[in-house]
């Protein structure tokens, strides 16, 4: 028991020794106070205040630390000036952003997720000023209109006098959920009382004094004295401040009733009146209307541009050689908009072969456009029947012609060659088998994943019989797997050896930046393929020439590589 008493005595002594500003009261019993924002009601000002607070991190902070962070931000970023005409005006949000925020702000207020400052400021302000009171009428200086006006200037300029500083602090503290009042009176300096403005803020269950402009004036560099930050002793405050106490006494005497406002809310039906005359919207020019509620003074901002009402007036369809055109006209302002569609281009097809093509020379043919019926005579190559075959000047054109003319490769349909489709292992073996004239294998393949009735079964069996393929292990061939450049190099080198051609020639792969990506088992074949010109580099991501050994092989690439291989073998015979 004695230990417990000693513990509580020690705790009490420690609490008494803490600075006054640190003895922050507990959070309010009401669940909403301190967490539901109090807005000034002007959507542009409130939007910019939100954006300021979004730059500050309040996670896990006490009331004391939250308010100090805001207090210090204002002192650090705002400047006292006398002549506002010299201040640079910062750009605000766009009209559409303000209109969007205005709608969301009203929804928050009407659903109890935000409060409006005017509903608080109209409470406990009906009192009589004393003859010697130092104060401007609190009903104006602590009004929504005042905080809106000075707050609007401050969020756009970060500059002003003591009233501006106090309204800025009230605005930002309000957005954090604190009932922040603006108090007017005088500050007693070395020469006597001087008209001044400061704040009184409800934190927890008590109002605290804040004088942000005096602390701002005494700040030096990054040092802020906080001499007048969150003080709770009215008598001490009165040593340097003079004000009409009737207003602040009423606030301090009625904190419970003020707090209950947050717990119960004060819903009402808005009574909208136009604050600024509406401007007429046109198709492109924004019209606006600003209204305010007679009861809570919240502003509603609406922006609207009509947009063009375009109707189709005329149209012409594209032909093989001429563009199509659609003409639209706005029914309101007469604006015309013309949308052009590109010419279709001729769809040529062979009408009559005049001179047949060979594997190394083009023939001639008469062509007919199946769209417009126009005729022309032009060169015809072997791969002409394919709509997607590489064109005459394409790097793969000659290889496709070579392989198709010899029957090594066929189309993927009657009209398509599919040059960009990746080749499989089965397709490669089929091409090698075709180059030998489709000889019958001595026996079926032993690979477990090659069905005996598959279109590539005989080709795989023949290649296995002559040692051209060894599979991927575990008795598998993986016929449907895409083949890589290094795998194809291995198969082609094996085929060259099978044809009795020397495969000892090797190139230095180190000149390629990705040479280390070549697998160890594929290096001899890759050196040989590069040396004899069967494999050349390809373009890398930074436009450099690379080997790309792990890259798949397209049908166009394969056609060129097989042409180079078979041409080399023919020359070696």
KAVEN-V198746 format. One record per backbone hydrogen bond with DSSP energy under -1.0 kcal/mol. NH is the residue of the N-H (numbers start at 1). CO is the residue of the C=O. Records with the same first field share a line. If there is no record, write none. Layout:
NH=CO / CO
This chain:
5=1
6=2
7=3
8=4
9=5
10=6
11=7
12=8
13=9
14=10
15=11
16=12
17=13
22=19
24=22
34=177
35=32
36=32
38=174
39=115
46=42
47=43
48=44
49=45
50=46
51=47
52=48
53=49
54=50
55=52
56=53
61=58
66=62
67=63
68=64
69=65
70=66
71=67
72=68
73=69
74=70
75=71
76=72
77=73
78=74
79=158
81=160
86=83
87=84
90=156
98=94
99=95
100=96
101=97
102=98
103=99
104=100
105=101
106=102
107=103
108=104
109=105
110=106
111=107
112=109
113=108
115=37
117=39
119=116
120=117
121=117
122=118
123=120
127=125
133=130
135=133
140=137
141=137
142=138
143=140
147=143
148=144
149=145
150=146
151=147
152=148
153=149
154=150
155=151
157=153
158=154
160=79
165=161
166=162
167=163
168=164
169=165
170=166
171=167
172=168
173=169
174=170
175=171
176=172
177=174
178=173
180=178
181=200
183=198
185=196
186=242
187=194
188=240
189=192
194=187
196=185
198=183
199=210
200=181
201=208
202=179
203=206
206=203
208=201
209=231
210=199
211=228
215=211
216=212
217=213
218=214
220=223
223=220
229=226
231=209
237=233
238=234
239=236
240=237
241=237
242=186
249=245
250=246
251=247
252=248
253=249
254=250
258=254
259=255
260=256
262=259
264=260
265=261
273=292
275=290
276=290
279=288
282=285
287=304
289=302
291=300
292=273
293=298
294=271
297=293
299=41
300=291
302=289
304=287
306=282
307=283
311=329
313=327
314=327
316=325
319=322
324=341
325=316
326=339
327=314
328=337
329=311
330=335
331=309
334=330
337=328
339=326
341=324
344=319
345=320
349=368
351=366
352=366
354=364
355=364
358=361
363=380
364=355
365=378
366=352
367=376
368=349
369=374
370=347
373=369
376=367
378=365
380=363
384=381
386=383
387=415
394=391
397=394
400=396
401=397
402=398
403=399
404=400
405=401
406=402
408=403
409=403
412=416
413=416
421=418
423=553
425=481
426=479
428=424
429=425
430=426
431=427
432=428
433=429
434=430
435=431
437=434
438=433
448=475
450=447
454=451
457=454
460=456
461=457
462=458
463=459
464=460
465=461
466=462
467=464
468=463
472=476
476=473
481=478
483=423
485=551
486=549
488=484
489=485
490=486
491=487
492=488
493=489
494=490
495=491
496=492
497=493
498=494
499=495
500=497
501=496
512=509
515=512
517=514
518=515
522=519
526=522
527=523
528=524
529=525
530=526
531=527
532=528
534=529
535=529
538=546
540=544
543=540
546=538
551=548
553=483
555=421
556=419
558=554
559=555
560=556
561=557
562=558
563=559
564=560
565=561
566=562
567=563
568=564
569=565
570=566
571=567
572=568
